[in-house]
Amino acid sequence: MWSFVRMNLRPLIQGMDTVMETDSEQQSDSEDEDEEDEKKVKVQESPPSEYLSTPTLPDSYRQNSPGEVRLLAIADSFQRQYRLLCSERKPLLLFPMNECGVKKFVSTTLRPTMTSHPELLYWEGCASFVADFLSLTPLEPPGELPKFLFSATSVLHSQTATCFEYSAVLCSLLLGANYDAYCVSGYASKEMCLLDQCLQECHLLDNQAKVEGAEAKSESDNVLKREVKSRFLTKQAEKEREEAEAKSKKHEEEPQPAVDALRGLRVHCWVLVLAGCRSVQENFFIDPLTGRSYSTTHDHFLGVESVWNNLNYYVNMQDCKDVCAEIVYDLHDIRLWEPVLFGAISKRQMSLNILKRKEMKMMGMTWEDEEEEEDRVFEMPRSWVSYISISKEDLETRWPGSRKLTRYKKTELKTFAPYLRLNGLVTRLTTFKDFDCKEAVTVKEWYKDRNDHLKEREVNKVTGITIERFTPGRQFHLLFHRFTTAPTQGTEHEMEFSGARVDGLVRRVDKTEEMTETFEGREDFLYYRHVVFGHLPEPEDEDADTETEERPLLKVVERFHRNPKKDANEDVAERVFLSPQRKMEVTYHLEEHRFVPCTRTFLKPRESDDFKDDMVAGFHVDPVQKPLHTLTLYKLLSALVEAEKDTAEQIKCSKKEVRDIVSCRQREEMDILLHFSPWTTTGAAKARKQREEMERLAAEEQRWLQEKEKDYLAPFLIQLGNVKDMTAEDARRLYDECMSDFKTHMAERARLIQERHDQATHALQKKQLYYQQSQLNMSHQEEKEYQAFCAEHTFQIHIATERLSMHKRSVAQRYRALDQRLKQDPRLAPYLPS
């Protein structure tokens, strides 16, 4: 049992103004340490050289502020008293060295950081990120505290950390998210300290079992709605199944964890979250190595030495003989927890002060400290750690090397960063038959952002069954596909579809000798179809493809929902087509006050036979009801014959659709493409690269078009073909064609200008003639319109005249310029006289 000692440091803190110790004296070892401890410290007194040689670290990493020097003096005095009064307990982790070899108080290593990422606003997201992003460096030796505690920035940069550095990063994020979080230094089981999960069940298996249980329950509920079963027999069957499972588990040799010689001595660090903030109802632990939460009484945690946050450091003075079950986490009770900074403000007090300030501000009052300056105590200095920056890319890549392998009990879990694998694989869960994980039983994979919308695939290595699940939006509206190709079981395909199909199909089970389809929301009220196929004749050619051949239909059963617009005796509930017997059976819906439905059986006549009354047999519930006329029965039979043909055609289309889906899946697996989301860093980089490539191609095309526009010979050189094979005759012909085309173009342009001039002149003359004839009868408004029309057309005539005059003057000049340009063109110059 740990001894309870009261250590009041208030007189020491009040007299710290007279203490003037230098930084070198604060970093030296205590004079009371024995030689063995000094040797242990000297072995690790130098941090890795990669950090010492890093010039980018801030000055706060390399030296201590006056407040930190004073804090180290307080911590050193506290450590001395603690070792004197609690000599049977191990030393406390108070001021380990950072990456620059400078001693820092552990509370100042915590840097509360509020991130802008939504998933890091809750403890689940923070714990999951820290557990995934970092890789563990076990403590060595496992029973001693670490001599170094690196900053969160260095840890996130290297992605390697001890359990204490794991907890420091996680606690910093939780404090920034306004949780009342503390780092806990204590003792834990070997499996937790070494991150050994080989004897634990994988959490994905637990979630999968819950989902399958819910699906089975809903399916059983649906079955119970249709069928009446004995509760006693159902309970007996469940009891027998549970006994069989228990018996199989009993015979299974499960390896037991070996006895740990260091049990209760292995040092570990985890995070404590106290109730009161962020709607936390009760205290709980978080293991930063796995990101899972545990109760404060869990048997993995074997003892607590101390806890700390960014405001204070508390030493546990309670008995830990019953592990952590009896520990009370009331840090304000100085009989249970000894603080290093006596009287310093706590997280709870800070929250209460903030609320009190808000209330007083609303009441129009000013805040005044209750304590005077002389009553103030030494408070924790600001953290020396730089701002913790977590980028969006860090959240996406997540794991060191963008991948992670975790081994559980008979399970192996592999996780990958998005877009790391070309097939879009992000998670693979493999379950094994043995504990050595050598014989695989099932492989379940999760995918993301695939062009075929595949999100899950589960392969059973024993039965050969493959299950695929898709997101909505793919071809054929396929959501679920279960198939097997085992030789002993034959080919089987089970498919589920979304409700977006026109035919209302939601489920199809296709086997070699039968097929079942389920529908929803059809106008004809069809909801079920079951088809039984016959055997194919033996093929004469052994290499013939029998999969695409159509099997004969032996039996087709269709069921319909109730149509309220029809009478129950006329509304078909079930119809059965027996093609080999040329028989059709119809069952109608039940009336409200009846227990037996009406039925009719039709015999389909052959083509050479006429319809007779004996081809129809039926049962009517109401004996008073008159039998139907022969013509009416004939019409019913004709309708059934047409329905049988339509059903056979639909079955043929269904079989073809199954083959099309299978072939489509084979093609998609051979050519897998990924859709890069623009909201991810990888997708944004891909989109930016594609945009830059499109801009480059557009610029090249525009430049090519501009060059072609300037090249007057381009349309004529296309007719010639290869320019290198040009002869003098070809050059002369190109020159003549080019000059002739220029003359034609100039003449056409002059003709267009003259035509517009003539049109404007003719319209003006016509308008003037009309004005002369109707001048006396025109209103003032019409005269204004006439004047505007004349002004506009006179201006058009003037412009056309000027353009024609300018065109005539420039034609000769442009003709000479083109002649000179063609004669100087390097492609024609060798063949034309200058």
Helices and strands as residue ranges (DSSP letters): H 10-14, G 16-18, H 23-27, H 35-43, H 49-52, H 59-62, H 66-85, G 106-109, G 118-120, H 123-133, E 135-136, H 152-158, E 160-161, H 163-176, E 181-188, H 190-193, H 203-226, H 231-251, E 267-273, E 284-287, E 292-294, E 301-308, E 313-316, E 337-339, H 347-362, G 373-375, H 392-397, G 400-402, E 403-408, E 411-416, E 425-432, E 440-447, E 454-460, E 465-470, G 475-477, E 478-484, E 492-497, E 505-510, E 514-519, E 526-533, E 553-560, E 572-578, E 583-588, E 599-603, G 613-615, E 616-619, H 630-670, H 681-710, H 714-720, G 723-725, H 728-774, H 780-824, G 829-831
